[in-house]
Amino acid sequence: MIKKSLLLFLFTCLTFTGFATHNRAGYIEFSAVPNTGCHTYHFTIVTYTRTSSPADRPTLLVNWGDNVLDTTSVTRTYKNDLGTNYPDVSINVYDINNGNNTAIHTFPGPGTYIISVLDPNRNDGVLNMFNSVQQPFFIETTLTISPYFGCDNSPIVLNPPIDQGCVNVPFIYTPNAYDPDGDSLSYELVPCRGAGGATCTGYSYPVGSTSFSLDPVSGTLSWISPTVPGEYNVAMLIIEWRKIGQEMLQIGHVTLDMQIIINTCTVPPPKIDSLPDTCVLAGGSIHYIVTAHDSVTGNSYLDSVYLFASGGPLTFDAINCTFNTQGNRGIGNVTGTFNWLTQCSDIRDQPYQISFITQRHDIIYSIQTQGQDTFVMATMENVNITVVAPAPQNPTAVSTGNSINVTWNQSPCPQAIGYKVYRRNGMFNSIIQCPCQTGVPASTGFVLIATISGLTDTTFLDSNNGTGLSHGIDYCYMITAIFADGSESCASPQACAELKKDSPIITNVSVDTTNSVAGAMYIAWSAPSQLDTHQYPGPYVYKIYRSNDFTGNNMNLIAATQSFANLNDTIYYDNLAVNRPFNTSDSPWSYRVDLYSNDTLVDKSQVASSVYLTLTPTNHTINLSWNENVPWLDTAFIIYCLNHFTNNWDSIGYTTTNTFSNSGLANDTVYCYYVKSAGYYTATGFVYPIINFSQQKCAAAIDNVYPCAPNLTINASCIAHVDSLIWNNPNNTCASGVIEYKVYIDTLYTVDTSTFRLLATINNLNDTTYIYNNPYSIAGCFKVTALDSALNETQIANIVCTDNCPEYTLPNIFTPNGDGLNDFFHPFPYSFVKDIDIEIFDRWGINMFSTTNPDINWDGTNQSTKGNCPDGVYYYICKVHEIHYNGIKTITLKGNIELIREKK
């Protein structure tokens, strides 16, 4: 829960001393103080201000987000006028100070805290907000303290948030944020903020551009291209994400408020030769030669080209990571060398971003200073370097019973927290591109089967989750090391093994005869070739079990072969002779073969089912689908159809999936099919290919395709009280065989208010209009369906609704004198009104007349006494109940009516 400060009003309304205009850019960083239980943090408020401003704020006011407002301890520890160091820093922009204010703060406990700073005011002249000189400067950072997250350190901004560009030249900037914890970062544009944390008055994204965007992954800000020179401010959130279990959770953010200064440049900025992103195994080296070129050459100091670099490794691993440029500058061009010797401690899921920045410093005449100012023409080139863990080595796989024991060497990187074990059936005969492809991609056919915790736990017994592995399969394994931030090493070499062939292995479950009572199945298996005959001497018996499903649940013993001295009797016909009746037409069958030695169970085969075919007829098409459950790998299916003319079964198609569509058929004609499967075991010593047949299945193609909906439009006329329905003929666009239309309406004022009722049936396909005329109400929802020759009617129709236009107008005078003219108080005009509730009063509030009749028809008499009401002004309150599609709506009319009786 976010801790909201109770002092927000005080914080935004304090009177500051030294009020002035100076803030250009800034952000707040923090790091956890060790051994404080993740409750105490060191904060740095980084600000960039205008050097020429008289304002000087050595102490900043910070709201810690825990109901504490700190006005004294956040003192400045660093201040530098960037202009005085020209040209020996990476940003040499005139009139800029960089200052750091620091403090240590202890929070009361777990929670999410918003730490913010508000400082009057921004510098003047910012173009994309109103009167920036009067707008406070506001930045904030979010810190989450949680026992589930551990300590957190904020992202560190390595590229200063103040940069310069040129008119009509693309502006590119990257904050190059580095997270010391290896957390993932994302970026989001947000408005600049001022008083009370609200959006700055009149704020907008920079003007004079065709494109202004922020890449949410890299943090690259692109402005293509500025057209108006001046100063602009933009802000972005740098959001931290941490992997907790299997979830990526947002744990905090830093708000970066930056300033962009656009100049009118006479020549384009220098360029850096393009550099590729790369990956490296921990312990390996990265080497870049970086070259910057300028279009302006000469011998003057101001024509020098400068080259700099920034990045996490350069900042925090200066011994192993360096960038050398021989003085950082050259005339016309400059070359630098980047070298990084990586280590296991550098492994992380997110790439490291290295920014290379080239600059040329030019002189312009400044209206603001009435003199010559220095400005920077700069270009930035970013590269991403991903440091990957090396793969675990020397994996082995050894079968034991119905399981395989997998072992491997410990990861050479002690930061690993465990391992992932992947498995596939059969050898993988390609290459995983390490180091730029980590883990084991799904495209390899490997599937994650286990995650092992602990650096030193380097064994895994694969028992297929306790159900046992299948004989005849060559199981192959790859191992990866995993790390706390979610990163994964390259994949190990594969290690393969198969179970010892000491049990029967089914190879065939095939429909031999399709019949509902006299069916037959062909069952075959491979004999155990590695049986320990000393442990299991003969004679041997095979027992065959069967169930009427795919899974092998509730199997029944159907046969036991006679005792014999060898194991080569491996075929069984399941038919009417042994099982009466036997239906192979309407369901699949599954089998299992058990081997016994002298009444002792040696082992059981895996369950295998027949291929079961299902037909789904539709218009001129029959869709085939089939299912099976087999321990071998079926890789191809051939579809056969009975030829009506030759009475032969013709092959009509081939597929590697379990579906097939046979189209172009005659409706109401019966077609018969079966499917032949072809597969194999990945181990050697088995019949190849393994061929099995489904049952034969027949069906007739039928026209059950609903016509598409006519496209309905309605022209409603409240004056004529009609709805004019117009639609198209689907035969001309998306259907065929349509023979008539049906027009439906759904209205609240029918007997059945919940469904559509049929209004009309139209047999003339060229008649695509219908007039609905109802003086009482034209409100309702309409749909038009199409009916084809097979009596299929449109299922999802285009529904269009219309409403009434109620009107009820009362006159302000009437003359009830019996001359036949205007003798009654009567509304005109009125329409689509169900009823009313009107009361008419005299000037003393006495009720003269009331009715619910919408025609009213008051003749000017007192409804109670029946006597004539005297001439004068009367007042009414009239509730009008209007008829609408979605119900009755009531409006109230109030007014007066003058009653005048003229002499006859």
Solvent accessible surface area in square Angstrom, and as a share of the most:
residue,aa,sasa,rsa
1,M,206,0.92
2,I,76,0.38
3,K,80,0.34
4,K,156,0.66
5,S,22,0.14
6,L,149,0.74
7,L,56,0.28
8,L,93,0.46
9,F,159,0.66
10,L,82,0.41
11,F,1,0.00
12,T,38,0.22
13,C,71,0.43
14,L,61,0.30
15,T,131,0.76
16,F,43,0.18
17,T,122,0.71
18,G,53,0.51
19,F,114,0.47
20,A,15,0.12
21,T,37,0.21
22,H,7,0.03
23,N,3,0.01
24,R,6,0.02
25,A,0,0.00
26,G,0,0.00
27,Y,11,0.04
28,I,0,0.00
29,E,25,0.11
30,F,9,0.04
31,S,47,0.30
32,A,21,0.17
33,V,39,0.22
34,P,105,0.66
35,N,159,0.82
36,T,48,0.28
37,G,59,0.56
38,C,27,0.16
39,H,59,0.26
40,T,16,0.10
41,Y,1,0.00
42,H,65,0.29
43,F,0,0.00
44,T,23,0.13
45,I,1,0.00
46,V,11,0.06
47,T,16,0.09
48,Y,12,0.04
49,T,21,0.12
50,R,20,0.07
51,T,44,0.26
52,S,82,0.53
53,S,15,0.10
54,P,130,0.82
55,A,15,0.12
56,D,75,0.39
57,R,31,0.11
58,P,72,0.45
59,T,46,0.27
60,L,11,0.05
61,L,14,0.07
62,V,0,0.00
63,N,5,0.03
64,W,1,0.00
65,G,2,0.02
66,D,19,0.10
67,N,75,0.39
68,V,66,0.38
69,L,29,0.15
70,D,23,0.12
71,T,72,0.42
72,T,103,0.60
73,S,56,0.36
74,V,0,0.00
75,T,60,0.35
76,R,67,0.25
77,T,90,0.53
78,Y,94,0.36
79,K,96,0.40
80,N,31,0.16
81,D,37,0.19
82,L,15,0.08
83,G,26,0.25
84,T,96,0.56
85,N,56,0.29
86,Y,62,0.24
87,P,15,0.10
88,D,115,0.60
89,V,38,0.22
90,S,35,0.22
91,I,14,0.07
92,N,2,0.01
93,V,6,0.04
94,Y,107,0.41
95,D,14,0.07
96,I,0,0.00
97,N,13,0.07
98,N,19,0.10
99,G,7,0.07
100,N,40,0.20
101,N,3,0.02
102,T,26,0.15
103,A,9,0.07
104,I,107,0.54
105,H,23,0.10
106,T,82,0.47
107,F,3,0.01
108,P,102,0.64
109,G,10,0.09
110,P,81,0.51
111,G,14,0.13
112,T,27,0.16
113,Y,0,0.00
114,I,49,0.25
115,I,0,0.00
116,S,8,0.05
117,V,2,0.01
118,L,6,0.03
119,D,5,0.03
120,P,8,0.05
121,N,3,0.01
122,R,1,0.00
123,N,0,0.00
124,D,56,0.29
125,G,50,0.48
126,V,7,0.04
127,L,84,0.42
128,N,4,0.02
129,M,9,0.04
130,F,134,0.56
131,N,96,0.49
132,S,3,0.02
133,V,35,0.20
134,Q,108,0.48
135,Q,15,0.07
136,P,24,0.15
137,F,2,0.01
138,F,12,0.05
139,I,0,0.00
140,E,16,0.07
141,T,0,0.00
142,T,13,0.07
143,L,0,0.00
144,T,18,0.11
145,I,7,0.03
146,S,21,0.13
147,P,108,0.68
148,Y,174,0.66
149,F,35,0.15
150,G,33,0.32
151,C,53,0.32
152,D,1,0.01
153,N,31,0.16
154,S,1,0.01
155,P,0,0.00
156,I,41,0.21
157,V,11,0.06
158,L,31,0.15
159,N,2,0.01
160,P,31,0.19
161,P,0,0.00
162,I,0,0.00
163,D,17,0.09
164,Q,5,0.02
165,G,8,0.08
166,C,3,0.02
167,V,27,0.16
168,N,106,0.54
169,V,31,0.18
170,P,73,0.46
171,F,8,0.03
172,I,62,0.31
173,Y,2,0.01
174,T,0,0.00
175,P,0,0.00
176,N,2,0.01
177,A,12,0.10
178,Y,33,0.13
179,D,2,0.01
180,P,58,0.36
181,D,53,0.27
182,G,9,0.09
183,D,9,0.05
184,S,18,0.12
185,L,29,0.14
186,S,29,0.19
187,Y,16,0.06
188,E,84,0.37
189,L,38,0.19
190,V,22,0.13
191,P,52,0.33
192,C,1,0.00
193,R,62,0.23
194,G,1,0.01
195,A,60,0.47
196,G,35,0.34
197,G,10,0.10
198,A,61,0.48
199,T,74,0.43
200,C,4,0.02
201,T,89,0.52
202,G,32,0.31
203,Y,33,0.12
204,S,52,0.33
205,Y,91,0.34
206,P,6,0.04
207,V,74,0.42
208,G,29,0.27
209,S,41,0.26
210,T,129,0.75
211,S,48,0.31
212,F,38,0.16
213,S,55,0.35
214,L,23,0.11
215,D,61,0.32
216,P,78,0.49
217,V,119,0.69
218,S,30,0.19
219,G,0,0.00
220,T,28,0.16
221,L,0,0.00
222,S,24,0.15
223,W,0,0.00
224,I,66,0.34
225,S,23,0.15
226,P,0,0.00
227,T,69,0.40
228,V,62,0.36
229,P,66,0.41
230,G,23,0.22
231,E,26,0.12
232,Y,0,0.00
233,N,1,0.00
234,V,0,0.00
235,A,2,0.02
236,M,0,0.00
237,L,28,0.14
238,I,0,0.00
239,I,12,0.06
240,E,1,0.00
241,W,77,0.27
242,R,34,0.12
243,K,71,0.30
244,I,48,0.25
245,G,59,0.57
246,Q,169,0.75
247,E,110,0.49
248,M,89,0.40
249,L,60,0.30
250,Q,91,0.41
251,I,3,0.02
252,G,2,0.02
253,H,23,0.10
254,V,1,0.00
255,T,4,0.03
256,L,0,0.00
257,D,1,0.01
258,M,0,0.00
259,Q,0,0.00
260,I,0,0.00
261,I,21,0.11
262,I,3,0.02
263,N,14,0.07
264,T,90,0.53
265,C,28,0.16
266,T,133,0.77
267,V,47,0.27
268,P,70,0.44
269,P,10,0.06
270,P,1,0.01
271,K,113,0.48
272,I,16,0.08
273,D,68,0.35
274,S,99,0.64
275,L,22,0.11
276,P,90,0.57
277,D,89,0.46
278,T,39,0.23
279,C,32,0.19
280,V,13,0.08
281,L,64,0.32
282,A,15,0.11
283,G,52,0.50
284,G,24,0.24
285,S,78,0.50
286,I,13,0.07
287,H,108,0.48
288,Y,17,0.06
289,I,106,0.54
290,V,0,0.00
291,T,27,0.15
292,A,0,0.00
293,H,79,0.35
294,D,16,0.08
295,S,81,0.52
296,V,37,0.21
297,T,97,0.56
298,G,28,0.27
299,N,151,0.77
300,S,59,0.38
301,Y,97,0.37
302,L,66,0.33
303,D,28,0.14
304,S,0,0.00
305,V,0,0.00
306,Y,5,0.02
307,L,0,0.00
308,F,19,0.08
309,A,28,0.21
310,S,18,0.12
311,G,0,0.00
312,G,2,0.02
313,P,5,0.03
314,L,32,0.16
315,T,74,0.43
316,F,107,0.45
317,D,27,0.14
318,A,67,0.52
319,I,162,0.82
320,N,40,0.20
321,C,2,0.01
322,T,49,0.29
323,F,38,0.16
324,N,93,0.48
325,T,8,0.05
326,Q,179,0.80
327,G,62,0.59
328,N,62,0.32
329,R,103,0.37
330,G,18,0.17
331,I,81,0.41
332,G,6,0.06
333,N,76,0.39
334,V,8,0.04
335,T,64,0.37
336,G,1,0.01
337,T,40,0.23
338,F,0,0.00
339,N,56,0.28
340,W,3,0.01
341,L,91,0.45
342,T,2,0.01
343,Q,75,0.34
344,C,32,0.19
345,S,77,0.50
346,D,17,0.09
347,I,20,0.10
348,R,26,0.09
349,D,66,0.34
350,Q,51,0.22
351,P,54,0.34
352,Y,12,0.05
353,Q,25,0.11
354,I,0,0.00
355,S,0,0.00
356,F,0,0.00
357,I,15,0.08
358,T,0,0.00
359,Q,4,0.02
360,R,2,0.01
361,H,1,0.00
362,D,26,0.13
363,I,67,0.34
364,I,53,0.27
365,Y,140,0.53
366,S,14,0.09
367,I,140,0.71
368,Q,119,0.53
369,T,57,0.33
370,Q,123,0.55
371,G,22,0.21
372,Q,144,0.64
373,D,17,0.09
374,T,29,0.17
375,F,8,0.03
376,V,4,0.02
377,M,0,0.00
378,A,23,0.18
379,T,31,0.18
380,M,20,0.09
381,E,40,0.18
382,N,37,0.19
383,V,0,0.00
384,N,44,0.22
385,I,0,0.00
386,T,32,0.19
387,V,1,0.01
388,V,4,0.03
389,A,0,0.00
390,P,27,0.17
391,A,11,0.08
392,P,0,0.00
393,Q,85,0.38
394,N,97,0.50
395,P,17,0.11
396,T,66,0.38
397,A,16,0.12
398,V,97,0.56
399,S,36,0.23
400,T,74,0.43
401,G,61,0.59
402,N,64,0.33
403,S,14,0.09
404,I,0,0.00
405,N,54,0.28
406,V,0,0.00
407,T,40,0.23
408,W,10,0.04
409,N,69,0.35
410,Q,88,0.39
411,S,4,0.02
412,P,83,0.52
413,C,0,0.00
414,P,90,0.57
415,Q,78,0.34
416,A,5,0.04
417,I,86,0.44
418,G,0,0.00
419,Y,0,0.00
420,K,48,0.20
421,V,0,0.00
422,Y,18,0.07
423,R,43,0.16
424,R,57,0.21
425,N,59,0.30
426,G,7,0.07
427,M,98,0.44
428,F,27,0.11
429,N,138,0.71
430,S,75,0.48
431,I,136,0.69
432,I,23,0.12
433,Q,120,0.53
434,C,59,0.35
435,P,32,0.20
436,C,87,0.52
437,Q,70,0.31
438,T,58,0.34
439,G,4,0.03
440,V,14,0.08
441,P,29,0.18
442,A,92,0.71
443,S,108,0.69
444,T,9,0.05
445,G,39,0.38
446,F,7,0.03
447,V,95,0.55
448,L,79,0.39
449,I,48,0.24
450,A,16,0.12
451,T,78,0.45
452,I,23,0.12
453,S,95,0.61
454,G,31,0.30
455,L,39,0.19
456,T,105,0.61
457,D,64,0.33
458,T,25,0.14
459,T,70,0.40
460,F,41,0.17
461,L,97,0.48
462,D,3,0.02
463,S,34,0.22
464,N,52,0.26
465,N,153,0.79
466,G,64,0.62
467,T,106,0.61
468,G,9,0.09
469,L,3,0.01
470,S,15,0.09
471,H,9,0.04
472,G,2,0.02
473,I,2,0.01
474,D,28,0.14
475,Y,12,0.04
476,C,0,0.00
477,Y,0,0.00
478,M,13,0.06
479,I,0,0.00
480,T,0,0.00
481,A,0,0.00
482,I,23,0.12
483,F,14,0.06
484,A,78,0.61
485,D,39,0.20
486,G,30,0.29
487,S,8,0.05
488,E,34,0.15
489,S,0,0.00
490,C,1,0.01
491,A,18,0.14
492,S,3,0.02
493,P,70,0.44
494,Q,45,0.20
495,A,11,0.08
496,C,40,0.24
497,A,16,0.12
498,E,69,0.31
499,L,3,0.01
500,K,97,0.41
501,K,26,0.11
502,D,38,0.20
503,S,0,0.00
504,P,1,0.01
505,I,6,0.03
506,I,1,0.00
507,T,7,0.04
508,N,19,0.10
509,V,1,0.00
510,S,7,0.04
511,V,16,0.09
512,D,86,0.45
513,T,58,0.34
514,T,36,0.21
515,N,57,0.29
516,S,59,0.38
517,V,85,0.49
518,A,35,0.28
519,G,0,0.00
520,A,11,0.08
521,M,0,0.00
522,Y,54,0.21
523,I,0,0.00
524,A,8,0.06
525,W,8,0.03
526,S,21,0.13
527,A,23,0.18
528,P,9,0.06
529,S,84,0.54
530,Q,92,0.41
531,L,20,0.10
532,D,61,0.32
533,T,75,0.44
534,H,176,0.79
535,Q,118,0.52
536,Y,49,0.19
537,P,64,0.40
538,G,33,0.32
539,P,60,0.38
540,Y,9,0.03
541,V,30,0.17
542,Y,0,0.00
543,K,53,0.22
544,I,0,0.00
545,Y,36,0.14
546,R,33,0.12
547,S,6,0.04
548,N,80,0.41
549,D,40,0.21
550,F,56,0.23
551,T,81,0.47
552,G,13,0.13
553,N,91,0.47
554,N,139,0.72
555,M,31,0.14
556,N,101,0.52
557,L,91,0.45
558,I,34,0.17
559,A,20,0.16
560,A,58,0.45
561,T,24,0.14
562,Q,151,0.67
563,S,68,0.44
564,F,36,0.15
565,A,93,0.72
566,N,85,0.44
567,L,22,0.11
568,N,116,0.59
569,D,68,0.35
570,T,24,0.14
571,I,89,0.45
572,Y,31,0.12
573,Y,110,0.42
574,D,0,0.00
575,N,41,0.21
576,L,69,0.34
577,A,75,0.58
578,V,85,0.49
579,N,23,0.12
580,R,184,0.67
581,P,99,0.62
582,F,2,0.01
583,N,47,0.24
584,T,2,0.01
585,S,22,0.14
586,D,86,0.44
587,S,27,0.17
588,P,15,0.10
589,W,30,0.11
590,S,0,0.00
591,Y,0,0.00
592,R,43,0.16
593,V,0,0.00
594,D,2,0.01
595,L,0,0.00
596,Y,38,0.14
597,S,4,0.02
598,N,82,0.42
599,D,139,0.72
600,T,73,0.43
601,L,70,0.35
602,V,22,0.13
603,D,28,0.14
604,K,93,0.39
605,S,6,0.04
606,Q,65,0.29
607,V,37,0.21
608,A,0,0.00
609,S,1,0.01
610,S,3,0.02
611,V,3,0.01
612,Y,37,0.14
613,L,0,0.00
614,T,60,0.35
615,L,21,0.11
616,T,73,0.43
617,P,36,0.23
618,T,30,0.17
619,N,46,0.23
620,H,84,0.37
621,T,21,0.12
622,I,0,0.00
623,N,54,0.28
624,L,2,0.01
625,S,40,0.26
626,W,2,0.01
627,N,81,0.41
628,E,47,0.21
629,N,61,0.31
630,V,31,0.18
631,P,19,0.12
632,W,8,0.03
633,L,46,0.23
634,D,29,0.15
635,T,67,0.39
636,A,11,0.09
637,F,13,0.05
638,I,32,0.16
639,I,0,0.00
640,Y,36,0.14
641,C,14,0.09
642,L,40,0.20
643,N,41,0.21
644,H,100,0.45
645,F,195,0.81
646,T,76,0.44
647,N,115,0.59
648,N,87,0.45
649,W,76,0.27
650,D,55,0.28
651,S,70,0.45
652,I,63,0.32
653,G,16,0.16
654,Y,139,0.53
655,T,20,0.12
656,T,89,0.52
657,T,76,0.44
658,N,67,0.34
659,T,74,0.43
660,F,45,0.19
661,S,68,0.44
662,N,24,0.12
663,S,76,0.49
664,G,74,0.71
665,L,19,0.10
666,A,55,0.42
667,N,38,0.19
668,D,116,0.60
669,T,49,0.29
670,V,80,0.46
671,Y,27,0.10
672,C,19,0.11
673,Y,0,0.00
674,Y,35,0.13
675,V,0,0.00
676,K,44,0.18
677,S,0,0.00
678,A,17,0.13
679,G,2,0.02
680,Y,68,0.26
681,Y,10,0.04
682,T,31,0.18
683,A,9,0.07
684,T,122,0.71
685,G,66,0.64
686,F,30,0.13
687,V,85,0.49
688,Y,161,0.61
689,P,63,0.39
690,I,1,0.00
691,I,54,0.27
692,N,2,0.01
693,F,72,0.30
694,S,4,0.03
695,Q,2,0.01
696,Q,81,0.36
697,K,55,0.23
698,C,67,0.40
699,A,20,0.15
700,A,26,0.20
701,A,0,0.00
702,I,72,0.37
703,D,41,0.21
704,N,61,0.31
705,V,77,0.45
706,Y,112,0.43
707,P,9,0.06
708,C,41,0.24
709,A,31,0.24
710,P,0,0.00
711,N,97,0.50
712,L,4,0.02
713,T,76,0.44
714,I,27,0.14
715,N,96,0.49
716,A,54,0.42
717,S,39,0.25
718,C,29,0.17
719,I,171,0.87
720,A,58,0.45
721,H,35,0.16
722,V,25,0.15
723,D,0,0.00
724,S,27,0.18
725,L,0,0.00
726,I,72,0.36
727,W,10,0.03
728,N,48,0.25
729,N,23,0.12
730,P,1,0.00
731,N,49,0.25
732,N,118,0.60
733,T,100,0.58
734,C,78,0.47
735,A,24,0.19
736,S,92,0.59
737,G,38,0.37
738,V,4,0.02
739,I,78,0.40
740,E,25,0.11
741,Y,0,0.00
742,K,36,0.15
743,V,0,0.00
744,Y,36,0.14
745,I,0,0.00
746,D,20,0.11
747,T,11,0.06
748,L,66,0.33
749,Y,75,0.28
750,T,24,0.14
751,V,163,0.93
752,D,73,0.38
753,T,67,0.39
754,S,90,0.58
755,T,71,0.41
756,F,54,0.22
757,R,104,0.38
758,L,85,0.42
759,L,39,0.20
760,A,23,0.18
761,T,60,0.35
762,I,19,0.10
763,N,110,0.56
764,N,87,0.45
765,L,42,0.21
766,N,133,0.68
767,D,56,0.29
768,T,28,0.16
769,T,67,0.39
770,Y,51,0.19
771,I,98,0.50
772,Y,19,0.07
773,N,98,0.50
774,N,41,0.21
775,P,101,0.63
776,Y,104,0.40
777,S,5,0.03
778,I,0,0.00
779,A,2,0.01
780,G,0,0.00
781,C,10,0.06
782,F,0,0.00
783,K,43,0.18
784,V,1,0.00
785,T,4,0.02
786,A,0,0.00
787,L,18,0.09
788,D,6,0.03
789,S,81,0.52
790,A,45,0.35
791,L,129,0.64
792,N,17,0.09
793,E,42,0.19
794,T,8,0.05
795,Q,112,0.50
796,I,155,0.79
797,A,18,0.14
798,N,49,0.25
799,I,90,0.46
800,V,39,0.23
801,C,71,0.43
802,T,19,0.11
803,D,60,0.31
804,N,9,0.05
805,C,72,0.43
806,P,32,0.20
807,E,82,0.37
808,Y,20,0.08
809,T,63,0.37
810,L,25,0.12
811,P,46,0.29
812,N,104,0.53
813,I,69,0.35
814,F,0,0.00
815,T,21,0.12
816,P,11,0.07
817,N,18,0.09
818,G,56,0.54
819,D,75,0.39
820,G,62,0.60
821,L,129,0.64
822,N,80,0.41
823,D,21,0.11
824,F,105,0.44
825,F,0,0.00
826,H,71,0.32
827,P,1,0.01
828,F,163,0.68
829,P,54,0.34
830,Y,68,0.26
831,S,24,0.15
832,F,7,0.03
833,V,12,0.07
834,K,93,0.40
835,D,40,0.21
836,I,1,0.01
837,D,66,0.34
838,I,0,0.00
839,E,75,0.34
840,I,0,0.00
841,F,47,0.20
842,D,17,0.09
843,R,177,0.64
844,W,192,0.67
845,G,50,0.48
846,I,102,0.52
847,N,55,0.28
848,M,14,0.06
849,F,25,0.10
850,S,41,0.26
851,T,30,0.17
852,T,87,0.51
853,N,65,0.33
854,P,25,0.16
855,D,44,0.23
856,I,5,0.03
857,N,70,0.36
858,W,1,0.00
859,D,59,0.31
860,G,0,0.00
861,T,32,0.19
862,N,25,0.13
863,Q,77,0.34
864,S,95,0.61
865,T,97,0.57
866,K,150,0.64
867,G,33,0.32
868,N,106,0.54
869,C,3,0.02
870,P,98,0.62
871,D,78,0.40
872,G,28,0.27
873,V,67,0.39
874,Y,8,0.03
875,Y,106,0.40
876,Y,20,0.08
877,I,73,0.37
878,C,0,0.00
879,K,94,0.40
880,V,0,0.00
881,H,43,0.19
882,E,21,0.09
883,I,0,0.00
884,H,22,0.10
885,Y,55,0.21
886,N,109,0.56
887,G,16,0.16
888,I,71,0.36
889,K,95,0.40
890,T,72,0.42
891,I,70,0.36
892,T,68,0.39
893,L,49,0.24
894,K,154,0.65
895,G,24,0.23
896,N,72,0.37
897,I,0,0.00
898,E,69,0.31
899,L,0,0.00
900,I,54,0.27
901,R,65,0.24
902,E,102,0.46
903,K,199,0.84
904,K,202,0.86
